[in-house]
């Protein structure tokens, strides 16, 4: 029997390894038909839609049909901005993960961040967990969801130890110690709010599935090793916070 989802308040660490993979004969990775009524799903195959379009002033929420498969210890997917409202807007893309299966989810009809359980980047670029903003985690570093333009690619990754990494067009925007469980199937959770009109989803390429790329392989192995050895929630939180800080510092040095 699967354990209940980890709460941010309990500061618990989940199993350090991902075990999610697409099985032969299962549907390709695409959107589920479970969605807000304000969204239309599109794609070359109507049974396997890979795009979602908002056709109302209100926001809309959708979720992936299949779990996000793990590659090199990370569950990662990408959202491509396909269309924006001509009239603009002050909100934008929400992106995150939740537990499936989709038909059992209690999706909020307008805001992805209000879905429970969920670990989500809000339309302001802030970290939300289970419908609550986590004020002690920083927002996106150099852009915001409402500043995204057509063609931009947002990558959302869950790494060993439940660490969230968000990148836009390959530039890291956030590394959050969010304690996302990695021993249960995670489904992509997407919210479209003005000015975000339409998006498509796809799985991240193998080369993009580790924070910082191949140059940080040693640090990535360290994260995995720490997560497998820690014995107490307090020690786990301190260690993973330190490693997440090092990963972020290493990335900022490469930008200069």
Rosetta blueprint (number, residue, H / E / L):
1 X L
2 X L
3 X L
4 X L
5 X L
6 X L
7 X L
8 X L
9 X L
10 X L
11 X L
12 X L
13 X L
14 X L
15 X L
16 X L
17 X L
18 X L
19 X L
20 X L
21 X L
22 X L
23 X L
24 X L
25 X L
26 X L
27 X L
28 X L
29 X L
30 X L
31 X E
32 X E
33 X E
34 X E
35 X E
36 X L
37 X L
38 X L
39 X E
40 X E
41 X E
42 X E
43 X L
44 X L
45 X L
46 X L
47 X L
48 X L
49 X L
50 X L
51 X E
52 X E
53 X E
54 X E
55 X L
56 X L
57 X L
58 X L
59 X L
60 X E
61 X E
62 X E
63 X E
64 X E
65 X L
66 X L
67 X L
68 X L
69 X L
70 X E
71 X E
72 X L
73 X L
74 X E
75 X E
76 X E
77 X E
78 X E
79 X E
80 X E
81 X E
82 X E
83 X E
84 X E
85 X L
86 X L
87 X L
88 X L
89 X L
90 X L
91 X L
92 X L
93 X E
94 X E
95 X E
96 X E
97 X E
98 X E
99 X E
100 X L
101 X L
102 X H
103 X H
104 X H
105 X L
106 X L
107 X L
108 X L
109 X L
110 X L
111 X L
112 X H
113 X H
114 X H
115 X L
116 X L
117 X L
118 X L
119 X E
120 X E
121 X E
122 X L
123 X L
124 X L
125 X L
126 X L
127 X E
128 X E
129 X E
130 X L
131 X L
132 X E
133 X E
134 X L
135 X L
136 X L
137 X L
138 X L
139 X L
140 X L
141 X L
142 X L
143 X L
144 X L
145 X H
146 X H
147 X H
148 X L
149 X L
150 X L
151 X L
152 X L
153 X E
154 X E
155 X E
156 X E
157 X E
158 X E
159 X E
160 X L
161 X L
162 X L
163 X E
164 X E
165 X E
166 X E
167 X E
168 X E
169 X L
170 X L
171 X E
172 X E
173 X E
174 X E
175 X E
176 X E
177 X E
178 X L
179 X L
180 X L
181 X L
182 X L
183 X L
184 X L
185 X L
186 X E
187 X E
188 X E
189 X E
190 X E
191 X E
192 X E
193 X L
194 X L
195 X L
196 X E
197 X E
198 X E
199 X E
200 X E
201 X E
202 X E
203 X E
204 X L
205 X L
206 X H
207 X H
208 X H
209 X L
210 X L
211 X L
212 X L
213 X L
214 X H
215 X H
216 X H
217 X H
218 X H
219 X H
220 X H
221 X H
222 X H
223 X H
224 X H
225 X H
226 X H
227 X H
228 X H
229 X H
230 X L
231 X L
232 X L
233 X H
234 X H
235 X H
236 X H
237 X H
238 X H
239 X H
240 X H
241 X H
242 X H
243 X H
244 X H
245 X H
246 X H
247 X H
248 X H
249 X H
250 X H
251 X H
252 X H
253 X H
254 X H
255 X H
256 X L
